[in-house]
Amino acid sequence: MDYPNTGTAEWLANCCACCVPEISNAFARSRIQFNVVSGLLFPAAGNAEQYYQRGWREIEEWVQAAGVLRELSYARVGFLGHTYPGMLDMYSDFTMHHAQLGAHVEVLEMDDLHTRVQSATEDEIIAKIAEIKDVFDIAAPGKDKISQPVTDEAMRWSATVAVGLDKLVADFDLNGLTYYYRGLNGNANEELGATLIIGNSLLTARGVPAAGEGDLKTCMAMLIMDRLGAGGSYTEFYAMDFDEEFILMGHDGPGHIQISAGRPVLRGLGLFHGKRGYGLSVEFNVQLGPITILGMTQTAEGRLKLLAAEGESIPGSRLEIGNTNSRLRFGLDPAAFMDRWCEHGPTHHVALGVGHQLGKIRKLARLLDLELAVVG
């Protein structure tokens, strides 16, 4: 405004800030959720232009957060088998997820998958093998003692199970899947449970996030990251490198192969990491550049809680052991970051996505009325 020459009428025409705290107070006392975006609706010259950019950026993020809220509210997430025995951080209450996220948890039996694997036709299996070979590079046995060739037999069995997983998702109309089954002494459940990584990596890449070890909370975090367009790969903390100051993070699968740096790799393993059986596993590192990790945990009071951090995926060699693994650097040194992250009582898994997504995650947490802890 031309302050010395502005009268009461023009002042009142620009007095938009006055009513915002007033309305905010009324909403807060009435327990009506509200969110404020301050800025300019139309482009402006000079310094004011940044407030036009800011305003519409904030609106775009609120719209995206609201879209994810709707996705969660209508999501159907399958729980196949049981949680990895003894991993107390991952035990979770299905009703908590219904009540606090709106998502429906569909409890599935291994029999549901067995039946669909057995129904796979020859044409479906051949087509799935072709899809796998189109997506993945095939690794020769490496230096790891448990590394093995990718055999035609292992490829066919993985493709057959992947066909069964596709049918399971279609028949139960699933938007996500978490799974684990230990099996025993090479029985049918062990054989099936050890062959889910490839099929579930393909599902994750097409928007049906799959989390291993029966980790329902991380599956929900993966769903959030996927719907934000960030990927959301099933990931855990591996190691802290104090020489080069990064944290090595990944998992033995499944991974979100859409955010792989280059083509993902299939590697044969004679013994899986942390589970019974053997077979094919997925290996890659996430795209270089900005990244975000999102974890979902729960408090002693029975509330779901989000944890997030923004960082960077940095270049460097990776482990060639049939696991996803990436060098991630956050705003704190590795030791300080790990201390701060663990103060919030996290689970040991997160959803790893590309880009910096914290602005959208903050808005979604507010819409969900969930606590969000940010580390970094």
C-alpha beads as a LAMMPS data file, in Angstrom:
LAMMPS data file: protein, C-alpha beads

376 atoms
375 bonds

1 atom types
1 bond types

-500.0 500.0 xlo xhi
-500.0 500.0 ylo yhi
-500.0 500.0 zlo zhi

Masses

1 110.0

Atoms # bond

1 1 1 0.000 0.000 0.000
2 1 1 0.956 3.627 -0.432
3 1 1 0.842 4.059 3.327
4 1 1 0.941 7.891 3.666
5 1 1 -1.857 8.281 1.107
6 1 1 -4.062 5.294 2.091
7 1 1 -7.417 6.011 3.721
8 1 1 -9.720 3.879 5.838
9 1 1 -11.594 2.291 2.921
10 1 1 -8.412 1.071 1.180
11 1 1 -6.940 -0.085 4.490
12 1 1 -10.049 -2.161 5.240
13 1 1 -9.947 -3.637 1.733
14 1 1 -6.496 -5.023 2.564
15 1 1 -7.209 -5.981 6.173
16 1 1 -7.356 -9.712 5.419
17 1 1 -4.998 -10.710 8.249
18 1 1 -7.335 -9.445 10.954
19 1 1 -9.982 -12.146 10.643
20 1 1 -7.702 -15.189 10.345
21 1 1 -6.771 -15.530 14.055
22 1 1 -10.392 -14.776 14.936
23 1 1 -11.756 -17.592 12.793
24 1 1 -8.935 -19.913 13.895
25 1 1 -9.895 -19.386 17.536
26 1 1 -13.545 -20.118 16.835
27 1 1 -12.708 -23.325 14.978
28 1 1 -10.245 -24.473 17.651
29 1 1 -12.711 -23.945 20.503
30 1 1 -15.396 -25.758 18.476
31 1 1 -13.061 -28.695 17.808
32 1 1 -13.331 -28.157 14.061
33 1 1 -10.084 -28.918 12.288
34 1 1 -8.793 -26.055 10.149
35 1 1 -5.669 -25.208 8.211
36 1 1 -4.359 -21.799 7.180
37 1 1 -2.553 -20.889 3.965
38 1 1 -1.176 -17.358 3.844
39 1 1 0.048 -15.838 0.594
40 1 1 -1.127 -14.307 -2.676
41 1 1 -3.740 -15.728 -5.044
42 1 1 -2.354 -13.875 -8.058
43 1 1 1.179 -13.207 -9.382
44 1 1 2.923 -10.097 -8.128
45 1 1 6.052 -8.129 -8.900
46 1 1 9.195 -7.895 -6.839
47 1 1 9.550 -9.484 -3.433
48 1 1 5.834 -10.273 -3.196
49 1 1 6.090 -12.903 -5.956
50 1 1 7.520 -15.416 -3.480
51 1 1 4.265 -15.275 -1.521
52 1 1 2.286 -16.150 -4.640
53 1 1 4.571 -19.143 -5.178
54 1 1 4.371 -20.102 -1.501
55 1 1 0.588 -19.883 -1.332
56 1 1 -0.054 -22.138 -4.295
57 1 1 2.685 -24.556 -3.245
58 1 1 0.962 -24.898 0.125
59 1 1 -2.436 -25.401 -1.510
60 1 1 -1.013 -28.075 -3.800
61 1 1 0.466 -29.925 -0.816
62 1 1 -2.822 -29.737 1.107
63 1 1 -4.648 -31.171 -1.897
64 1 1 -2.129 -34.013 -2.175
65 1 1 -2.334 -34.711 1.561
66 1 1 -6.122 -34.792 1.367
67 1 1 -5.855 -37.240 -1.526
68 1 1 -3.647 -39.550 0.535
69 1 1 -6.088 -39.253 3.450
70 1 1 -8.862 -40.467 1.166
71 1 1 -6.693 -43.309 -0.133
72 1 1 -6.013 -44.451 3.436
73 1 1 -9.677 -44.163 4.369
74 1 1 -10.682 -46.558 1.599
75 1 1 -7.576 -48.775 1.560
76 1 1 -7.827 -52.539 1.868
77 1 1 -4.547 -53.968 3.163
78 1 1 -4.042 -57.714 3.283
79 1 1 -2.327 -59.344 6.265
80 1 1 -0.997 -62.709 5.082
81 1 1 0.320 -65.105 7.704
82 1 1 1.647 -63.560 10.899
83 1 1 4.187 -61.083 12.245
84 1 1 7.804 -62.217 12.484
85 1 1 7.950 -63.972 15.881
86 1 1 9.676 -61.980 18.609
87 1 1 9.806 -58.637 16.772
88 1 1 7.834 -56.827 19.451
89 1 1 8.118 -53.437 17.752
90 1 1 6.028 -54.687 14.835
91 1 1 3.143 -56.243 16.739
92 1 1 0.084 -54.157 15.990
93 1 1 -3.624 -53.896 16.663
94 1 1 -5.799 -54.138 13.547
95 1 1 -8.589 -52.143 15.170
96 1 1 -6.118 -49.310 15.851
97 1 1 -5.513 -49.041 12.113
98 1 1 -9.227 -49.147 11.344
99 1 1 -9.967 -46.429 13.885
100 1 1 -7.044 -44.062 13.330
101 1 1 -6.383 -44.423 9.582
102 1 1 -9.714 -45.659 8.257
103 1 1 -8.007 -48.522 6.431
104 1 1 -9.487 -52.011 6.406
105 1 1 -7.207 -54.941 7.250
106 1 1 -8.127 -58.108 5.372
107 1 1 -6.810 -61.142 7.270
108 1 1 -5.580 -63.777 4.811
109 1 1 -4.522 -67.406 5.170
110 1 1 -1.617 -69.051 3.408
111 1 1 -4.276 -71.324 1.909
112 1 1 -5.690 -68.287 0.093
113 1 1 -2.368 -67.874 -1.679
114 1 1 -1.707 -71.598 -2.179
115 1 1 -4.994 -71.964 -4.051
116 1 1 -4.198 -69.111 -6.414
117 1 1 -0.628 -70.228 -7.041
118 1 1 -1.933 -73.670 -7.956
119 1 1 -4.378 -72.093 -10.413
120 1 1 -1.627 -70.336 -12.410
121 1 1 -1.804 -71.360 -16.084
122 1 1 1.156 -72.045 -18.349
123 1 1 0.444 -68.907 -20.380
124 1 1 0.324 -66.792 -17.208
125 1 1 3.606 -68.225 -15.965
126 1 1 5.365 -67.650 -19.307
127 1 1 4.086 -64.076 -19.432
128 1 1 5.275 -63.416 -15.876
129 1 1 8.748 -64.821 -16.630
130 1 1 8.945 -62.438 -19.587
131 1 1 7.872 -59.531 -17.343
132 1 1 10.526 -60.410 -14.755
133 1 1 13.279 -60.624 -17.375
134 1 1 12.134 -57.301 -18.822
135 1 1 12.391 -55.565 -15.416
136 1 1 15.425 -57.194 -13.767
137 1 1 19.037 -57.892 -14.633
138 1 1 20.221 -61.385 -13.688
139 1 1 23.279 -61.529 -11.435
140 1 1 25.917 -64.235 -11.657
141 1 1 27.010 -65.775 -8.353
142 1 1 29.041 -63.242 -6.417
143 1 1 31.654 -63.336 -3.662
144 1 1 29.075 -63.983 -0.956
145 1 1 29.296 -67.638 0.117
146 1 1 25.514 -68.054 -0.015
147 1 1 25.246 -66.545 -3.507
148 1 1 23.925 -68.959 -6.164
149 1 1 23.001 -68.867 -9.866
150 1 1 19.518 -67.798 -10.910
151 1 1 18.270 -71.116 -12.260
152 1 1 15.406 -71.688 -14.695
153 1 1 13.643 -73.686 -11.980
154 1 1 13.896 -70.844 -9.449
155 1 1 12.755 -68.326 -12.049
156 1 1 9.716 -70.419 -12.969
157 1 1 8.703 -70.955 -9.347
158 1 1 9.076 -67.255 -8.516
159 1 1 6.977 -66.366 -11.561
160 1 1 4.306 -68.898 -10.582
161 1 1 4.050 -67.430 -7.090
162 1 1 3.965 -63.915 -8.574
163 1 1 0.966 -64.940 -10.689
164 1 1 -0.710 -66.219 -7.521
165 1 1 -0.006 -62.927 -5.747
166 1 1 -1.576 -60.993 -8.618
167 1 1 -4.700 -63.135 -8.313
168 1 1 -4.766 -62.687 -4.525
169 1 1 -4.616 -58.901 -4.866
170 1 1 -7.336 -58.895 -7.516
171 1 1 -9.687 -61.294 -5.701
172 1 1 -9.501 -59.424 -2.380
173 1 1 -9.286 -55.967 -3.997
174 1 1 -6.127 -55.117 -2.060
175 1 1 -4.309 -51.767 -2.049
176 1 1 -1.423 -53.116 0.048
177 1 1 -0.099 -56.355 1.521
178 1 1 1.994 -57.309 4.517
179 1 1 3.119 -60.885 4.946
180 1 1 5.309 -63.417 6.670
181 1 1 5.141 -67.155 7.302
182 1 1 7.952 -69.172 8.768
183 1 1 7.067 -72.701 7.698
184 1 1 9.032 -75.751 8.793
185 1 1 11.480 -78.261 7.332
186 1 1 10.848 -77.360 3.695
187 1 1 7.070 -77.776 3.917
188 1 1 4.693 -76.095 1.474
189 1 1 4.286 -72.961 3.587
190 1 1 8.033 -72.469 3.913
191 1 1 8.497 -72.998 0.185
192 1 1 5.782 -70.473 -0.585
193 1 1 6.833 -67.928 2.050
194 1 1 10.403 -67.929 0.728
195 1 1 9.344 -67.061 -2.825
196 1 1 7.370 -63.839 -2.382
197 1 1 10.076 -61.214 -2.898
198 1 1 9.944 -60.901 -6.695
199 1 1 6.161 -60.938 -6.999
200 1 1 5.795 -58.440 -4.174
201 1 1 8.456 -56.144 -5.651
202 1 1 6.445 -56.090 -8.875
203 1 1 3.255 -55.381 -6.906
204 1 1 4.948 -52.561 -4.979
205 1 1 6.132 -50.987 -8.239
206 1 1 2.580 -50.814 -9.549
207 1 1 1.120 -49.206 -6.436
208 1 1 0.323 -52.148 -4.154
209 1 1 3.018 -51.750 -1.461
210 1 1 4.121 -55.036 0.091
211 1 1 5.935 -55.137 3.443
212 1 1 7.652 -58.273 4.699
213 1 1 7.819 -59.716 8.216
214 1 1 4.164 -58.933 8.883
215 1 1 4.942 -55.225 9.460
216 1 1 1.521 -53.639 9.033
217 1 1 2.590 -50.197 10.258
218 1 1 5.388 -49.914 7.708
219 1 1 3.029 -51.120 4.985
220 1 1 0.818 -48.122 5.830
221 1 1 3.860 -45.813 5.675
222 1 1 4.767 -47.308 2.288
223 1 1 1.220 -46.697 1.056
224 1 1 1.482 -43.051 2.134
225 1 1 4.812 -42.552 0.369
226 1 1 3.626 -44.289 -2.781
227 1 1 0.517 -42.112 -2.988
228 1 1 2.696 -39.028 -2.536
229 1 1 4.537 -40.153 -5.678
230 1 1 7.735 -40.805 -3.727
231 1 1 7.970 -44.598 -4.008
232 1 1 8.254 -45.978 -0.519
233 1 1 10.600 -48.970 -0.407
234 1 1 10.618 -51.422 2.521
235 1 1 13.803 -50.508 4.401
236 1 1 15.626 -50.937 7.699
237 1 1 18.766 -49.541 9.308
238 1 1 21.848 -51.633 8.452
239 1 1 24.969 -49.858 9.657
240 1 1 26.527 -46.506 10.527
241 1 1 29.630 -45.677 8.501
242 1 1 31.681 -43.314 10.674
243 1 1 34.495 -42.899 8.141
244 1 1 32.327 -41.497 5.342
245 1 1 29.482 -40.415 7.654
246 1 1 26.425 -42.067 6.147
247 1 1 23.874 -44.651 7.245
248 1 1 23.557 -47.816 5.183
249 1 1 19.881 -48.757 4.799
250 1 1 17.987 -51.419 2.865
251 1 1 16.289 -54.810 3.196
252 1 1 16.209 -58.255 1.649
253 1 1 13.050 -57.334 -0.235
254 1 1 10.600 -56.547 -1.464
255 1 1 11.744 -53.200 -2.814
256 1 1 10.097 -50.382 -4.742
257 1 1 11.887 -51.006 -8.017
258 1 1 10.451 -47.846 -9.600
259 1 1 12.887 -45.780 -7.522
260 1 1 15.925 -47.950 -8.235
261 1 1 19.096 -46.291 -9.517
262 1 1 19.352 -48.297 -12.715
263 1 1 17.841 -51.689 -13.352
264 1 1 17.260 -53.808 -10.248
265 1 1 19.104 -57.106 -9.991
266 1 1 17.937 -60.640 -9.240
267 1 1 20.394 -62.676 -7.180
268 1 1 20.116 -66.303 -6.185
269 1 1 20.632 -67.050 -2.491
270 1 1 21.256 -70.448 -0.961
271 1 1 20.016 -69.140 2.376
272 1 1 17.741 -66.187 2.984
273 1 1 18.556 -63.496 5.528
274 1 1 16.307 -63.728 8.569
275 1 1 13.845 -66.214 7.150
276 1 1 13.653 -69.895 6.349
277 1 1 14.270 -71.170 2.837
278 1 1 16.233 -70.051 -0.199
279 1 1 15.587 -68.672 -3.671
280 1 1 15.729 -65.385 -5.560
281 1 1 16.138 -61.963 -3.996
282 1 1 16.122 -58.370 -5.255
283 1 1 19.145 -56.041 -5.142
284 1 1 19.407 -52.333 -5.944
285 1 1 20.182 -48.963 -4.428
286 1 1 17.760 -46.051 -4.460
287 1 1 18.117 -43.150 -6.890
288 1 1 20.741 -40.586 -5.953
289 1 1 19.604 -37.217 -4.655
290 1 1 17.052 -36.041 -2.081
291 1 1 15.205 -38.731 -0.129
292 1 1 12.709 -38.993 2.729
293 1 1 12.199 -41.819 5.200
294 1 1 8.818 -42.267 6.872
295 1 1 8.226 -44.611 9.781
296 1 1 5.015 -45.466 11.582
297 1 1 5.142 -46.614 15.178
298 1 1 2.725 -46.657 18.094
299 1 1 2.878 -45.161 21.541
300 1 1 2.310 -46.778 24.928
301 1 1 -1.048 -44.977 24.941
302 1 1 -2.186 -46.872 21.840
303 1 1 -1.800 -44.057 19.307
304 1 1 -0.158 -44.411 15.936
305 1 1 2.745 -42.012 15.442
306 1 1 4.700 -40.907 12.375
307 1 1 8.466 -40.316 12.226
308 1 1 10.145 -38.668 9.273
309 1 1 13.502 -37.370 8.130
310 1 1 14.771 -35.812 4.940
311 1 1 18.215 -36.567 3.602
312 1 1 20.213 -37.490 0.549
313 1 1 21.128 -40.692 -1.245
314 1 1 24.832 -40.453 -2.020
315 1 1 27.007 -42.358 -4.519
316 1 1 29.229 -45.268 -3.583
317 1 1 29.585 -49.026 -3.930
318 1 1 26.871 -51.265 -2.521
319 1 1 26.654 -54.666 -0.880
320 1 1 26.172 -57.434 -3.460
321 1 1 24.250 -59.793 -1.211
322 1 1 20.779 -59.840 -2.766
323 1 1 19.482 -56.915 -0.689
324 1 1 18.403 -53.396 -1.449
325 1 1 20.969 -51.115 0.162
326 1 1 21.667 -47.402 -0.125
327 1 1 24.056 -44.865 1.395
328 1 1 21.878 -42.229 3.081
329 1 1 23.045 -39.032 4.717
330 1 1 20.782 -36.932 6.927
331 1 1 21.146 -33.500 8.502
332 1 1 22.942 -34.948 11.528
333 1 1 26.011 -37.159 11.791
334 1 1 25.148 -40.891 11.855
335 1 1 25.519 -41.320 15.628
336 1 1 23.494 -38.214 16.496
337 1 1 20.802 -39.139 13.974
338 1 1 20.456 -42.678 15.319
339 1 1 20.230 -41.394 18.901
340 1 1 17.561 -38.853 17.996
341 1 1 15.559 -41.267 15.846
342 1 1 15.465 -43.963 18.518
343 1 1 14.316 -41.491 21.189
344 1 1 10.894 -41.655 19.539
345 1 1 10.433 -45.402 20.006
346 1 1 10.361 -46.313 16.300
347 1 1 9.927 -49.665 14.674
348 1 1 13.082 -50.847 12.922
349 1 1 11.571 -50.461 9.430
350 1 1 10.740 -47.359 7.402
351 1 1 9.389 -46.490 3.962
352 1 1 12.213 -44.987 1.884
353 1 1 11.082 -42.566 -0.805
354 1 1 12.646 -40.130 -3.240
355 1 1 12.405 -36.358 -2.992
356 1 1 11.843 -34.207 0.069
357 1 1 8.277 -34.921 1.203
358 1 1 8.167 -33.425 4.692
359 1 1 5.801 -30.570 3.827
360 1 1 3.152 -32.997 2.586
361 1 1 3.733 -35.432 5.447
362 1 1 3.204 -32.640 8.006
363 1 1 -0.122 -31.809 6.418
364 1 1 -1.242 -35.433 6.271
365 1 1 -0.330 -35.949 9.933
366 1 1 -2.479 -32.932 10.833
367 1 1 -5.407 -34.243 8.784
368 1 1 -5.064 -37.666 10.451
369 1 1 -4.601 -36.097 13.899
370 1 1 -1.429 -38.156 14.360
371 1 1 1.720 -37.064 16.132
372 1 1 4.655 -36.475 13.780
373 1 1 8.265 -36.453 14.979
374 1 1 10.817 -34.977 12.587
375 1 1 14.499 -35.857 13.033
376 1 1 17.318 -33.944 11.386

Bonds

1 1 1 2
2 1 2 3
3 1 3 4
4 1 4 5
5 1 5 6
6 1 6 7
7 1 7 8
8 1 8 9
9 1 9 10
10 1 10 11
11 1 11 12
12 1 12 13
13 1 13 14
14 1 14 15
15 1 15 16
16 1 16 17
17 1 17 18
18 1 18 19
19 1 19 20
20 1 20 21
21 1 21 22
22 1 22 23
23 1 23 24
24 1 24 25
25 1 25 26
26 1 26 27
27 1 27 28
28 1 28 29
29 1 29 30
30 1 30 31
31 1 31 32
32 1 32 33
33 1 33 34
34 1 34 35
35 1 35 36
36 1 36 37
37 1 37 38
38 1 38 39
39 1 39 40
40 1 40 41
41 1 41 42
42 1 42 43
43 1 43 44
44 1 44 45
45 1 45 46
46 1 46 47
47 1 47 48
48 1 48 49
49 1 49 50
50 1 50 51
51 1 51 52
52 1 52 53
53 1 53 54
54 1 54 55
55 1 55 56
56 1 56 57
57 1 57 58
58 1 58 59
59 1 59 60
60 1 60 61
61 1 61 62
62 1 62 63
63 1 63 64
64 1 64 65
65 1 65 66
66 1 66 67
67 1 67 68
68 1 68 69
69 1 69 70
70 1 70 71
71 1 71 72
72 1 72 73
73 1 73 74
74 1 74 75
75 1 75 76
76 1 76 77
77 1 77 78
78 1 78 79
79 1 79 80
80 1 80 81
81 1 81 82
82 1 82 83
83 1 83 84
84 1 84 85
85 1 85 86
86 1 86 87
87 1 87 88
88 1 88 89
89 1 89 90
90 1 90 91
91 1 91 92
92 1 92 93
93 1 93 94
94 1 94 95
95 1 95 96
96 1 96 97
97 1 97 98
98 1 98 99
99 1 99 100
100 1 100 101
101 1 101 102
102 1 102 103
103 1 103 104
104 1 104 105
105 1 105 106
106 1 106 107
107 1 107 108
108 1 108 109
109 1 109 110
110 1 110 111
111 1 111 112
112 1 112 113
113 1 113 114
114 1 114 115
115 1 115 116
116 1 116 117
117 1 117 118
118 1 118 119
119 1 119 120
120 1 120 121
121 1 121 122
122 1 122 123
123 1 123 124
124 1 124 125
125 1 125 126
126 1 126 127
127 1 127 128
128 1 128 129
129 1 129 130
130 1 130 131
131 1 131 132
132 1 132 133
133 1 133 134
134 1 134 135
135 1 135 136
136 1 136 137
137 1 137 138
138 1 138 139
139 1 139 140
140 1 140 141
141 1 141 142
142 1 142 143
143 1 143 144
144 1 144 145
145 1 145 146
146 1 146 147
147 1 147 148
148 1 148 149
149 1 149 150
150 1 150 151
151 1 151 152
152 1 152 153
153 1 153 154
154 1 154 155
155 1 155 156
156 1 156 157
157 1 157 158
158 1 158 159
159 1 159 160
160 1 160 161
161 1 161 162
162 1 162 163
163 1 163 164
164 1 164 165
165 1 165 166
166 1 166 167
167 1 167 168
168 1 168 169
169 1 169 170
170 1 170 171
171 1 171 172
172 1 172 173
173 1 173 174
174 1 174 175
175 1 175 176
176 1 176 177
177 1 177 178
178 1 178 179
179 1 179 180
180 1 180 181
181 1 181 182
182 1 182 183
183 1 183 184
184 1 184 185
185 1 185 186
186 1 186 187
187 1 187 188
188 1 188 189
189 1 189 190
190 1 190 191
191 1 191 192
192 1 192 193
193 1 193 194
194 1 194 195
195 1 195 196
196 1 196 197
197 1 197 198
198 1 198 199
199 1 199 200
200 1 200 201
201 1 201 202
202 1 202 203
203 1 203 204
204 1 204 205
205 1 205 206
206 1 206 207
207 1 207 208
208 1 208 209
209 1 209 210
210 1 210 211
211 1 211 212
212 1 212 213
213 1 213 214
214 1 214 215
215 1 215 216
216 1 216 217
217 1 217 218
218 1 218 219
219 1 219 220
220 1 220 221
221 1 221 222
222 1 222 223
223 1 223 224
224 1 224 225
225 1 225 226
226 1 226 227
227 1 227 228
228 1 228 229
229 1 229 230
230 1 230 231
231 1 231 232
232 1 232 233
233 1 233 234
234 1 234 235
235 1 235 236
236 1 236 237
237 1 237 238
238 1 238 239
239 1 239 240
240 1 240 241
241 1 241 242
242 1 242 243
243 1 243 244
244 1 244 245
245 1 245 246
246 1 246 247
247 1 247 248
248 1 248 249
249 1 249 250
250 1 250 251
251 1 251 252
252 1 252 253
253 1 253 254
254 1 254 255
255 1 255 256
256 1 256 257
257 1 257 258
258 1 258 259
259 1 259 260
260 1 260 261
261 1 261 262
262 1 262 263
263 1 263 264
264 1 264 265
265 1 265 266
266 1 266 267
267 1 267 268
268 1 268 269
269 1 269 270
270 1 270 271
271 1 271 272
272 1 272 273
273 1 273 274
274 1 274 275
275 1 275 276
276 1 276 277
277 1 277 278
278 1 278 279
279 1 279 280
280 1 280 281
281 1 281 282
282 1 282 283
283 1 283 284
284 1 284 285
285 1 285 286
286 1 286 287
287 1 287 288
288 1 288 289
289 1 289 290
290 1 290 291
291 1 291 292
292 1 292 293
293 1 293 294
294 1 294 295
295 1 295 296
296 1 296 297
297 1 297 298
298 1 298 299
299 1 299 300
300 1 300 301
301 1 301 302
302 1 302 303
303 1 303 304
304 1 304 305
305 1 305 306
306 1 306 307
307 1 307 308
308 1 308 309
309 1 309 310
310 1 310 311
311 1 311 312
312 1 312 313
313 1 313 314
314 1 314 315
315 1 315 316
316 1 316 317
317 1 317 318
318 1 318 319
319 1 319 320
320 1 320 321
321 1 321 322
322 1 322 323
323 1 323 324
324 1 324 325
325 1 325 326
326 1 326 327
327 1 327 328
328 1 328 329
329 1 329 330
330 1 330 331
331 1 331 332
332 1 332 333
333 1 333 334
334 1 334 335
335 1 335 336
336 1 336 337
337 1 337 338
338 1 338 339
339 1 339 340
340 1 340 341
341 1 341 342
342 1 342 343
343 1 343 344
344 1 344 345
345 1 345 346
346 1 346 347
347 1 347 348
348 1 348 349
349 1 349 350
350 1 350 351
351 1 351 352
352 1 352 353
353 1 353 354
354 1 354 355
355 1 355 356
356 1 356 357
357 1 357 358
358 1 358 359
359 1 359 360
360 1 360 361
361 1 361 362
362 1 362 363
363 1 363 364
364 1 364 365
365 1 365 366
366 1 366 367
367 1 367 368
368 1 368 369
369 1 369 370
370 1 370 371
371 1 371 372
372 1 372 373
373 1 373 374
374 1 374 375
375 1 375 376
